[in-house]
Amino acid sequence: MLTPFSRNVLGCCLAILVVLSAPSARSANASLGIFAEHGDVGKVLHPGSVEYNAAEKSYTVSGSGENMWFGHDDFHFVWTKVSGDVSLTADIAFVGATGNNHRKAVLMIRQSLDGDATAVDVARHGDGLTALQFRDAIGANTHEVESNISAPQTVRIVKRGDSIYAFVSKDGKLVFTGASTKLALTGPFYVGIGVCSHDKDVVEKAVFTNVKLVSLPPAATKPILYSTLETIAVASTDRHVVYGAPQHFEAPNWSRDGSFFLFNQDGKIYRLALDGADPSVIPTSPQDNCNNDHGISPDGQSIAVSDSSGNSKKSSVYIVPIGGGTPRQITENSPSYWHGWSPDGRTLAFTGERNGDFDIYTIPVSGGTETRLTTAKGLDDGPEYSPDGLYIYFNSVRTGSMQIWRMKADGSAQEQVLSDDTNDWFPHISPDGKWMVFLSYEKGVTGHPAQKDVMPQLMSMEDKKVHVLATLFGGQGTINVPSWSPDSKKLAFVSYSILQDDPAEMK
């Protein structure tokens, strides 16, 4: 197959087209340090360049190009061709204080030098935004996971098998951003540095110093599970890291006023403010074995938690003040797992196992007699009220695979909402009633296990059309409970990463 660097010159006009639409390469030489070649990728009006300072081991890269987004990249690229697992690290500084806020300086891995190639990069923007950007198929739209650390001096991209990780500097140390993705690369691939001006009529410059490209041996340390609380915008599908830690936490709730999140970790319920402060424990003693089935009351004053600290060691539903306190037990029978709160605040919906059957139940907030709403054999789970209180949505395996259903609030008129080839869990309706999000596993996956590739999917309540919000490593703990923003524009979830390396060891 001919490449942009092996085509024969077929005529003057064709040569001009190649200059405009394909990378213009320079032969490998020692003046590029650890890299072999450079050239423009995609369509640029102004050719880019690179200057290598051997004494300082720095690269000043100039680049034009309209953007590195959607299904195509336009930028100047300095690269070498490699195979296997690698790590690329650099300090990045733009030249000049003005320019488009979205001009980009990147550390990149890409399958080919075509503008629409499968590719992934850690991009430092002109305004300080730093994100993991990826295109997972030729010509596919680019997605991103934004770091919660702005304008880091040092960035790193790591490839381990099909997994790609982004690291940035914080307080002088490299830390994992919480952003990762999977990208299958076949054979040798290209790795390097690049600049895009985000303005086709302008050339921008960035200086890359302390550039290190390392071929990684098999990991010598024990893998680390890293949890990341993210938000995703419904309109753009852009993801943003809110908080991450090398611990296992699950199931974010978004507060009714939008100012904080709740999540569970090690049996405790934590509050995480959006101002960047560290999470703090909400006192729920003696219920200190809370699981990932919890949520906030419609008036924002209480939390329903599911906890197995009682004598039976089986989950029961409790209510505790939003700021913490002594929980009040609601369900007498167990196991019971909370999932929904009626809009008027008077009734809880939960999943209960009774005599070996998992079904949907409701119970008054004051406690008392529980009401069984489903009787189908197999698992019914994840009940949640619609914003108008007329329906309860849930997931059921009654047709042979896990699918999304709904029924009227009294349990009548049970009907399947959609039918697809995936196993679908945990329907959550947006506060404005326009969207339903649910979590999809592959067809062969049984239950809702942890550490699986999953897809949060979005269904329009008006026309029932479904599209994928994201593909990520998650599962149990990702969106078990309601996690919509109050304005219905974003959703919170937890993704997971398996880190194979300590950044400090990858010098």
Buried (B, 14 or more C-beta within 10 A) or exposed (E): EEEBBEEEEEEEEEEEEBBEBBBBBBEEEEEBBBBBBBBBBBBBBBBBBBEBEEEEBBBBBBBBBBBBBEEBBBBBBBBBBBEEBBBBBBBBBBBEEEBBEBBBBBBBBBBBBBBBBBBBBBBBBBEEBBBBBBBBEEEEEBBBBBBBBEBBBBBBBBBBEEBBBBBBBBEEEBBBBBBBBBBEBEEEBBBBBBBBBBBBEBBBBBBBBEBEBBEBEEBEEEEBEBBBBBBBBBEEBBBBBBBBBEEBBBBBBBBBEEEBBBBBBEBBBBBBBBEEEEBEBBBBEEBBBBBBBBBBBBEEEBBBBBBBBBEEEEBBBBBBBBEBBEBBBBBEBBBBBBBBBBBEEEBBBBBBBBEEBBBBBBBBBEBEEBBEBBEBEBBBBBBBBBBEBEBBBBBBBBEEBBBBBBBBBEBEEBEEBBEEEBBBBBBBBBBEEEBBBBBBBEEEBEBBEBEBEBBBBBBEBEEEEBEEBBBBBBBBBBBBBBBBBBEBBBBBBBBBBBBBBBBEEBE
